[in-house]
């Protein structure tokens, strides 16, 4: 298992993209901005897993897609407690990304539809992944969590008592309403 400092002290002054996107879920409206970000991250050694969630509808499809994309073990229980357990294994690098990768990026697109269809489960997924991304940082592993919404005005409840904010290029409302 490859571990590294979460970020170099130099990042505090240079603010590379991965540093700016760390620390919790970051919202994106434009698929183009998300794609530019994930391409940059991929070019810098991150394993990027992008899941279109707009057709999840409920937890069943979510469990199928996440377990397949992150290589969960066959005994995965397909419930939110099991999701948290397996995401903790992803956080410490047991599976989900290459041991030689700079880190893991989990990008969920069309998240607003999942929120509309099953708000409670969508929020719990945010809580689980965000919590485990923070655990990963404790072990010197980078785990970035990006959320794309087709609704430029979406508001999400705080996750882990932290506001879910927009990325730097789209934090102004006018940037999401061309």
C-alpha positions in Angstrom: 0.0 0.0 0.0 1.5 3.3 -1.1 1.1 6.2 1.4 2.1 9.8 1.0 1.8 13.0 2.8 -1.8 14.2 2.3 -0.4 17.4 0.7 3.0 19.1 0.6 3.2 22.3 2.6 4.0 24.0 -0.8 0.4 23.3 -1.8 -0.7 25.9 0.7 0.8 28.5 -1.6 0.4 27.0 -5.0 -3.1 25.6 -4.6 -3.0 22.8 -7.3 -6.4 21.5 -8.3 -6.3 18.4 -6.2 -5.6 20.4 -3.1 -8.6 22.7 -3.8 -10.9 19.7 -4.4 -9.9 17.8 -1.2 -11.7 17.8 2.1 -15.2 16.8 1.2 -17.7 16.6 -1.6 -17.3 19.3 -4.1 -20.2 20.3 -6.4 -20.0 20.8 -10.1 -22.7 21.9 -12.5 -20.9 21.8 -15.8 -20.0 18.4 -17.1 -17.2 20.1 -19.0 -15.7 21.7 -15.9 -15.9 18.3 -14.2 -14.3 16.5 -17.1 -11.5 19.1 -17.3 -10.9 18.5 -13.6 -11.0 14.7 -13.8 -8.6 14.8 -16.8 -6.2 16.9 -14.9 -6.4 14.6 -11.9 -5.9 11.5 -14.1 -2.9 13.1 -15.8 -1.5 13.6 -12.3 -1.7 10.0 -11.4 -5.2 9.7 -9.8 -7.5 6.8 -10.5 -10.7 8.4 -11.6 -14.0 6.5 -11.2 -17.0 8.4 -12.7 -20.5 7.0 -12.2 -23.6 8.4 -13.8 -26.2 8.2 -11.1 -29.1 9.9 -12.8 -30.8 6.6 -13.3 -30.2 5.1 -9.9 -33.7 5.9 -8.7 -33.1 4.1 -5.4 -30.4 2.3 -3.4 -30.5 -1.0 -5.4 -28.9 0.4 -8.5 -26.5 2.5 -6.5 -25.2 -0.6 -4.7 -24.7 -2.5 -8.0 -22.8 0.4 -9.7 -20.6 1.4 -6.7 -19.6 -2.2 -5.8 -18.7 -3.0 -9.5 -16.8 0.3 -10.0 -14.8 0.0 -6.8 -14.3 -3.8 -6.9 -16.1 -4.6 -3.7 -15.8 -8.2 -2.6 -18.5 -10.7 -3.6 -19.8 -10.8 -0.1 -20.8 -7.1 -0.2 -24.1 -6.9 1.7 -25.8 -4.3 -0.5 -27.0 -2.0 2.3 -25.7 1.3 3.7 -23.9 -0.3 6.6 -22.1 -2.6 4.2 -21.4 0.4 1.9 -19.7 2.1 4.8 -17.7 -1.0 5.7 -16.4 -1.5 2.1 -15.7 2.3 1.7 -13.5 2.0 4.8 -11.5 -0.6 3.0 -11.3 1.7 -0.1 -10.1 4.5 2.2 -7.2 2.4 3.5 -6.4 1.1 0.0 -7.5 -2.5 0.2 -9.3 -2.1 -3.2 -11.0 0.5 -5.3 -7.8 2.0 -6.8 -4.3 1.1 -7.8 -1.7 1.0 -5.0 0.6 3.1 -7.2 -2.0 5.8 -7.9 -1.6 9.3 -6.5 -5.1 8.8 -5.1 -8.7 8.0 -5.9 -11.3 10.3 -7.4 -15.0 9.3 -7.1 -17.1 11.5 -9.4 -20.9 11.1 -9.4 -22.8 12.7 -12.3 -26.5 13.6 -12.3 -26.6 13.5 -8.6 -29.6 15.9 -8.4 -31.9 13.2 -9.8 -30.8 10.7 -7.1 -31.5 13.4 -4.5 -34.9 14.0 -6.0 -35.7 10.2 -6.1 -34.3 9.2 -2.8 -33.1 12.2 -0.8 -32.4 10.3 2.5 -30.2 7.6 0.8 -28.5 10.2 -1.3 -27.5 12.2 1.8 -26.4 9.0 3.6 -24.2 8.2 0.6 -22.7 11.7 0.8 -22.0 11.2 4.5 -20.4 7.7 4.0 -18.1 8.6 1.2 -17.1 12.0 2.7 -16.4 10.3 6.0 -14.3 7.6 4.4 -12.5 10.2 2.2 -11.4 12.0 5.5 -10.3 8.6 6.9 -8.2 8.1 3.8 -6.4 11.4 4.4 -5.6 10.2 8.0 -3.7 7.4 6.5 -1.9 9.6 4.0 -4.1 8.5 1.1 -5.9 11.0 -1.2 -9.6 10.3 -1.9 -11.4 13.1 -3.6 -15.2 13.2 -3.9 -16.8 15.1 -6.7 -20.6 15.6 -7.3 -22.1 16.9 -10.5 -25.6 18.2 -10.5 -27.7 19.2 -13.5 -29.6 21.5 -11.2 -27.5 24.7 -10.9 -29.4 25.7 -7.8 -29.2 22.5 -5.8 -28.6 22.8 -2.1 -27.5 19.8 -0.1 -27.7 19.4 3.6 -24.3 19.7 5.4 -22.2 16.6 5.4 -20.3 15.8 8.5 -21.3 19.3 9.7 -19.6 20.8 6.7 -21.3 22.8 4.0 -21.3 21.2 0.5 -19.9 23.9 -1.7 -19.4 24.5 -5.4 -16.0 24.2 -7.1 -13.9 27.3 -7.6 -14.9 27.9 -11.2 -18.6 27.7 -10.5 -19.1 29.0 -7.0 -20.7 32.2 -8.3 -24.3 31.7 -9.2 -23.8 33.5 -12.5 -21.3 30.8 -13.6 -24.0 28.2 -13.4 -26.6 30.3 -15.2 -24.9 31.3 -18.5 
